[in-house]
Amino acid sequence: MANAAECPVCGQRGVPILYGLPTRVAREAAAAGKVRLFGCVIPPEPDEWMCAAQHTWRGNDDEALSTAIDAALQEVE
């Protein structure tokens, strides 16, 4: 997948999924629609992105995922 932030089903832009106990900043980013919180139980092959149509998928670009998460969290700080 060339652009991990693009939904492979509908083509909408996705936001990164965060697992684990969220920090205050992560909760604020989720409230602003910048990330999605998926709780503390991480599946063996976790999805990494979610679009507005609720499709989830794994990307193949860890750097793009990290960059998107960092940017989302910094926007609300």
N, C-alpha and C positions, 0 to 999 in steps of 0.2 A: 504494500500500500504506500503510494508516494507521499500522501499527506495524512498522517494518523489522526488529525483533528477533523477529517471529513468522514462522515458516516458512510460506510460501504453499502448500506441498505437504501437510504433516502438522499444522501448527499449533503445533508445539513451539517453545519459546523458543530463539533462536539466540544465538551469541556472535560478536563481530566477528572478522574475518579480518585478520591482519597480514602484509604482504609486506615483503621486504627482509631484511637481515642483522639478526637479533634481538639485542637487548641482554640483559643478565643478567636485568633485570626482566621483559622480554617472555618470556623462557624460563621464568621462574618462574610468570608468569601463565598461560602455556600448560600447564605441568605441573599447575596448579590448576584447569584447565578454564575459565578466564576468557576466553581468546582462542584462536584457532587460527593456527598459523604456516604460511604457504604458500610460503615460499622467496623467492628473489631475482628470479625471472623473473616480471614482472608482465604479464599478458595485456592486450591493447588495451582490453577491457571487463571488468575484474576483478570477480569476485564479492566481496561485502562481508561476508556473514554465513554461518554454518553452524550447523545444528541437530545434535542428538545422533544423528539418523538419517542423517547425512552429506549432507543436501540443502544445496545452496549457492544463494545468490541475491544480487541487487543490490537495495539499498533505494533510496528516493527522498528520504531525509532525511539529508543530510550532517552536520547538527548532532547528530542522535541517534547516528550512528556515532561521531563524535568524542567525544561525551560517554561512550558505552559503552567506548571504548578508554581514555580517561583514567581512568575509574572502575576498570576492570580492572587497569590498571597501578598505580594508587595503592593498591589493596587489598593488593598483595604487597610494596610498599616498606616 
